[in-house]
Amino acid sequence: MDHIVTVQDVVTAFGDFMEPTDAELDAIEQEMPVILADVDLLDAHIATIDRTPTELDERRIRRARRRALAARVALVNRAAGTSLTGGAA
């Protein structure tokens, strides 16, 4: 008979130093508007998976797509503004 043993110690042995750093948490915070806009876009698409989209659904998808794009543009502009040196923004 083979015994099934847990590998809990092996899995959690690396837990103390596997936490995200402050820089990683800051990066997630900066990207959060993009993440939330993408979630809204996915929600709009998911709502129409099993049926034909109505005009209202199509508007919701277009609006969500525009918000996601605007959030990405804002993130890129923020990143470009902080990476420029010499005040030439």
N, C-alpha and C positions, 0 to 999 in steps of 0.2 A: 504494500500500500504506500503510495506516495503522499507525503505530507505537504500541505500547502502552507507556506510560511509567509508572513507579511514582510513587506520591504519598507515598512513605515520608517524605521530608523535610517535607512539609506536615503529615502526620499526627503525626509525632514532634516537630515544631517546638514544640509547646505542652506537651511532656511535663514540663519542669522545674517549672512552677508548677501543674500539674494534680494534684499529690499531695494526698491528704486532709489536712486540718488536724488538729491534736491534738484539737480540740473534736469534729470529725466522727468521729474514731477512738474517742473516749470515748463518743459517742452510740451507735455501733455496739456497743461493749462492753456498754453498759447494756441494749441490746435483744437481745443474744445469747441469753439464755434463751428469749425469745419466738420468735426465729428457729429455734432448735433444737427447740422444742416443735412449731412449725408443720411442720418437716421430718418429725418423727415422725408427726404426723397425716397428712401426705401419703403417707408410706411405708405407713401402715396402709390408706389408701384405695387406693393403687396395688396393693397385694397382692391386693385383691379385685376389681380391674377386670374380669378375664376369667373370673371364676367367681362362683358364688353364695356370699356370705359365710356362714361357719359361725358357730356361737355363739361360738367362741373369737375369730374375726375381729371380730365385733360388739363383744365386750368390749374387744378391743384398740383399736378405733376410739373407743369411749366413753371409755376411759382416756386415750387420746391427746388427745381433745377436751377432757377435764377439765384435763389438764396444760397444754394451750395456753391455755385460759381462765384458769387460775390464774396462769400466767406473765404474761398480759396485765394481770390485776388487780394483781399485784405491781408491774409496771412503772408502771401508772397511780398506784398508791398511793405509790411511791417518788417519782415526778415531782410529785405533789401535795404530798408532805411537804417537798420541797426548795423548792417555790415559795411556800409559806406563810411569812409574816413575822410577827414578834411572838410567836413561840412558841405560837401557837394551832393546834397540830396535832391 
